[in-house]
């Protein structure tokens, strides 16, 4: 699998949004049209080094079309530079072994290889060495001052909520979101392809009915999907609190006591939850029971 998340449906939606056929996209990235079709249908996936060319051909930011979790490792740096293992090895004049061994956490790169690979990957030596640490399972502590860019478009907000709002649970698919939006609207106002287009950025606007349905489907305040709303770092706790309180009001949290591990939640856990609810209600006084 590529080091970034690959979703064939999102590629299809973005390709159609660019009015490209399978052969045209394939030509842009050096493969055949049938190969692209297999990617989009989930029958195969591209090599990681192909993803930058795909994103460029579709006019999409790489991190938006093919997101990745956590800090970059050596494989991600190489693939984002559009290089295969063989091409990276050729740059440092060796066999594939040094590159493969470093990426798989078996043997670190020789000092002589660090600078030429960093230059080939378009990063500093410090970034390359930090990525190598990640390949060996050493994760750098995130700086408390670093903040992810605030999502602004409808698609960015959907992706943010799907990524951060379902810890320990399976996030809804595009099909499930579309069905929930249509159920909220009481009519067919959106398709699966429409949701995929929004998430990839191929479409950036939506009707009021779709916006309201998205808020209901993703369990957030409807104001979030208005054009002047954004999920900035200061608002994340607010949104998480909204989701948590909403779950309590729908009985989802209380249901944990019955499901549990056979005996329900412990007294200590229920006391912790009650304390947390009290703190959240103090922070969000405008959220009332039943809202």
C-alpha positions as CSV (number, residue, x, y, z in Angstrom):
1,X,0.0,0.0,0.0
2,X,1.2,3.6,-0.6
3,X,2.3,5.5,2.5
4,X,-0.6,7.9,2.0
5,X,-4.3,7.1,2.2
6,X,-5.7,6.2,-1.2
7,X,-9.4,6.3,-2.1
8,X,-10.3,5.3,-5.6
9,X,-13.7,7.0,-5.4
10,X,-12.1,10.3,-4.5
11,X,-9.8,10.0,-7.5
12,X,-12.8,9.2,-9.8
13,X,-14.7,12.2,-8.5
14,X,-11.7,14.5,-8.9
15,X,-11.0,13.2,-12.4
16,X,-14.6,13.7,-13.5
17,X,-14.5,17.2,-12.0
18,X,-11.5,17.9,-14.3
19,X,-13.3,16.4,-17.3
20,X,-10.5,13.8,-17.8
21,X,-11.2,10.4,-19.1
22,X,-9.3,7.3,-17.9
23,X,-6.8,7.3,-20.7
24,X,-6.0,11.0,-20.3
25,X,-5.3,10.7,-16.6
26,X,-3.2,7.6,-17.2
27,X,-1.2,9.4,-19.8
28,X,-0.4,12.2,-17.2
29,X,1.0,9.7,-14.7
30,X,2.5,7.2,-17.1
31,X,0.1,4.3,-16.9
32,X,-2.8,2.9,-19.0
33,X,-6.4,3.9,-18.7
34,X,-7.4,0.3,-17.5
35,X,-4.8,0.7,-14.7
36,X,-6.5,3.9,-13.6
37,X,-9.8,2.1,-13.7
38,X,-8.6,-0.6,-11.4
39,X,-7.3,2.1,-9.0
40,X,-10.7,3.8,-9.0
41,X,-12.6,0.5,-8.5
42,X,-10.5,-0.6,-5.6
43,X,-9.0,-3.6,-7.5
44,X,-5.5,-2.2,-7.2
45,X,-3.6,0.8,-5.9
46,X,-0.8,3.0,-7.3
47,X,2.7,2.9,-6.0
48,X,3.3,5.7,-3.6
49,X,5.7,7.6,-5.9
50,X,2.8,7.9,-8.4
51,X,0.6,9.9,-6.0
52,X,2.2,13.3,-6.5
53,X,1.7,13.1,-10.3
54,X,-1.9,12.0,-9.8
55,X,-2.6,14.9,-7.5
56,X,-0.9,17.3,-9.9
57,X,-2.9,16.0,-12.9
58,X,-6.1,16.4,-10.9
59,X,-5.2,19.9,-9.7
60,X,-5.5,18.8,-6.1
61,X,-3.1,19.4,-3.1
62,X,-1.3,16.2,-2.3
63,X,-2.2,16.3,1.4
64,X,-5.9,16.9,0.6
65,X,-6.3,14.2,-2.0
66,X,-4.1,11.7,-0.3
67,X,-3.8,12.5,3.4
68,X,-1.4,10.7,5.7
69,X,-1.3,10.2,9.5
70,X,1.5,11.2,11.7
71,X,5.0,12.6,10.9
72,X,6.7,11.8,7.7
73,X,9.0,8.7,7.5
74,X,11.6,7.9,4.8
75,X,9.2,6.2,2.5
76,X,6.8,9.1,2.5
77,X,9.6,11.6,1.7
78,X,10.8,9.4,-1.2
79,X,7.3,8.9,-2.6
80,X,6.4,12.6,-2.2
81,X,9.5,13.3,-4.3
82,X,8.1,11.0,-7.0
83,X,11.0,8.6,-6.8
84,X,11.0,4.8,-6.7
85,X,13.4,2.9,-4.5
86,X,15.5,2.1,-7.5
87,X,15.7,5.8,-8.5
88,X,16.6,6.8,-5.0
89,X,19.3,4.2,-4.9
90,X,20.7,5.4,-8.2
91,X,21.1,8.9,-6.8
92,X,23.4,7.6,-4.0
93,X,25.1,5.1,-6.4
94,X,24.2,1.9,-4.5
95,X,21.9,-1.1,-4.8
96,X,18.3,-0.8,-3.5
97,X,19.3,-2.3,-0.2
98,X,20.4,0.8,1.8
99,X,17.2,2.7,0.9
100,X,15.0,-0.3,1.5
101,X,16.7,-1.2,4.8
102,X,16.4,2.3,6.1
103,X,12.7,2.6,5.1
104,X,11.9,-0.7,6.8
105,X,13.8,0.2,10.0
106,X,16.4,-2.5,9.6
107,X,19.6,-0.4,9.1
108,X,20.2,3.3,9.1
109,X,21.6,5.2,6.2
110,X,25.3,5.8,6.0
111,X,26.2,9.4,6.7
112,X,27.4,9.8,3.2
113,X,23.9,9.1,1.9
114,X,22.0,11.7,4.0
115,X,22.8,14.9,2.1
116,X,22.3,13.6,-1.4
117,X,19.0,12.0,-0.5
118,X,17.8,15.1,1.4
119,X,18.5,17.1,-1.7
120,X,16.8,14.6,-4.0
121,X,13.7,14.6,-1.7
122,X,13.7,18.4,-1.4
123,X,14.1,18.5,2.4
124,X,16.8,19.5,4.8
125,X,19.2,17.0,6.4
126,X,17.4,17.5,9.7
127,X,14.1,16.6,8.2
128,X,15.5,13.5,6.5
129,X,17.1,12.4,9.8
130,X,13.8,13.0,11.7
131,X,12.0,10.9,9.0
132,X,14.6,8.2,9.5
133,X,13.9,8.1,13.2
134,X,10.2,7.7,12.4
135,X,11.0,4.7,10.1
136,X,12.7,3.2,13.1
137,X,9.7,3.7,15.3
138,X,11.0,6.8,17.1
139,X,8.2,9.4,16.9
140,X,9.1,13.1,17.6
141,X,7.1,14.8,20.2
142,X,4.7,17.2,18.6
143,X,5.4,20.8,19.4
144,X,2.6,22.4,21.5
145,X,3.0,25.5,19.3
146,X,2.3,23.7,16.1
147,X,-1.3,23.9,14.8
148,X,-2.8,22.3,11.8
149,X,-4.2,24.7,9.2
150,X,-7.8,25.5,9.9
151,X,-10.2,23.7,7.5
152,X,-12.2,26.3,5.6
153,X,-14.0,24.6,2.7
154,X,-16.9,22.2,3.1
155,X,-14.8,19.3,2.0
156,X,-12.0,20.2,4.5
157,X,-14.5,20.4,7.3
158,X,-16.0,17.0,6.4
159,X,-12.5,15.4,6.2
160,X,-11.6,17.0,9.6
161,X,-14.7,15.7,11.3
162,X,-14.3,12.2,9.8
163,X,-10.6,12.1,11.0
164,X,-11.1,13.6,14.5
165,X,-14.7,12.9,15.4
166,X,-14.8,9.1,15.5
167,X,-12.0,7.9,17.8
168,X,-12.5,4.2,18.4
169,X,-15.4,4.1,15.9
170,X,-15.7,3.6,12.2
171,X,-16.3,6.9,10.4
172,X,-19.3,6.9,8.0
173,X,-18.6,6.3,4.3
174,X,-19.5,8.7,1.5
175,X,-22.6,6.5,0.9
176,X,-23.7,6.6,4.5
177,X,-23.2,10.4,4.6
178,X,-25.2,10.8,1.4
179,X,-28.1,8.7,2.7
180,X,-28.1,10.6,6.0
181,X,-28.2,13.9,4.2
182,X,-31.1,12.8,2.0
183,X,-33.0,11.4,5.0
184,X,-32.6,14.7,6.8
185,X,-33.7,16.7,3.7
186,X,-36.7,14.4,3.1
187,X,-35.7,14.1,-0.6
188,X,-32.7,13.2,-2.8
189,X,-30.5,16.3,-2.6
190,X,-27.1,14.7,-2.9
191,X,-25.4,11.6,-4.4
192,X,-22.4,9.6,-3.2
193,X,-20.4,11.2,-6.1
194,X,-21.4,14.6,-4.8
195,X,-20.0,13.8,-1.3
196,X,-16.8,12.5,-2.8
197,X,-16.5,15.6,-4.9
198,X,-16.9,17.8,-1.9
199,X,-14.3,15.9,0.1
200,X,-11.7,16.0,-2.7
201,X,-12.4,19.7,-3.4
202,X,-13.6,19.0,-6.9
203,X,-16.8,20.8,-5.8
204,X,-16.7,23.6,-3.2
205,X,-20.3,24.7,-2.9
206,X,-23.5,23.0,-1.7
207,X,-27.1,24.0,-1.2
208,X,-28.5,24.9,2.2
209,X,-30.3,21.6,2.4
210,X,-27.0,19.7,1.9
211,X,-25.1,21.8,4.4
212,X,-27.8,21.2,7.0
213,X,-27.9,17.5,6.2
214,X,-24.1,17.3,6.6
215,X,-24.2,18.9,10.0
216,X,-26.9,16.4,11.1
217,X,-25.1,13.4,9.6
218,X,-21.8,14.4,11.3
219,X,-23.4,15.5,14.5
220,X,-22.2,19.1,14.7
221,X,-23.9,22.5,14.8
222,X,-25.3,23.6,11.5
223,X,-23.4,26.9,11.7
224,X,-20.1,25.0,11.1
225,X,-21.0,24.4,7.4
226,X,-21.7,28.1,6.7
227,X,-19.1,29.8,4.5
228,X,-17.8,32.1,7.3
229,X,-17.3,29.2,9.8
230,X,-14.1,27.3,10.3
231,X,-12.7,24.6,12.5
232,X,-9.7,26.5,14.0
233,X,-7.6,25.1,16.9
234,X,-9.6,27.1,19.5
235,X,-12.9,25.7,18.2
236,X,-11.9,22.0,18.2
237,X,-12.6,21.5,21.9
238,X,-15.9,23.2,21.4
239,X,-16.9,20.9,18.5
240,X,-15.7,17.8,20.5
241,X,-17.9,19.0,23.4
242,X,-20.9,19.5,21.1
243,X,-20.5,16.0,19.8
244,X,-20.0,14.5,23.3
245,X,-23.0,16.3,24.8
246,X,-25.1,15.4,21.7
247,X,-24.2,11.7,22.2
248,X,-25.3,11.9,25.8
249,X,-28.6,13.6,24.8
250,X,-29.2,10.8,22.3
251,X,-28.5,8.1,24.9
252,X,-25.4,6.9,23.2
253,X,-23.1,7.4,26.2
254,X,-25.6,6.0,28.6
255,X,-25.8,2.9,26.4
256,X,-22.2,2.1,27.3
257,X,-23.2,1.1,30.7
258,X,-25.4,-1.7,29.3
259,X,-22.9,-2.9,26.7
260,X,-19.6,-2.6,28.6
261,X,-17.5,-5.7,29.1
262,X,-20.3,-7.8,30.7
263,X,-20.7,-5.8,33.9
264,X,-21.2,-2.3,32.4
265,X,-19.0,0.6,33.3
266,X,-17.4,0.8,36.7
267,X,-18.6,3.3,39.3
268,X,-15.3,5.1,38.9
269,X,-15.7,5.4,35.2
270,X,-19.3,6.7,35.5
271,X,-18.1,9.2,38.0
272,X,-15.4,10.3,35.6
273,X,-17.9,10.7,32.8
274,X,-20.2,12.7,35.0
275,X,-17.4,15.0,36.0
276,X,-16.5,15.5,32.4
277,X,-20.1,16.3,31.4
278,X,-20.2,18.9,34.2
279,X,-17.0,20.5,32.9
280,X,-18.3,20.6,29.3
281,X,-21.6,22.0,30.3
282,X,-19.7,24.7,32.2
283,X,-17.7,25.5,29.1
284,X,-20.7,25.4,26.9
285,X,-23.5,27.1,28.8
286,X,-25.5,27.8,25.7
287,X,-25.9,24.0,25.1
288,X,-29.2,23.1,26.8
289,X,-30.7,19.6,27.3
290,X,-32.8,18.5,24.3
291,X,-31.3,21.1,21.9
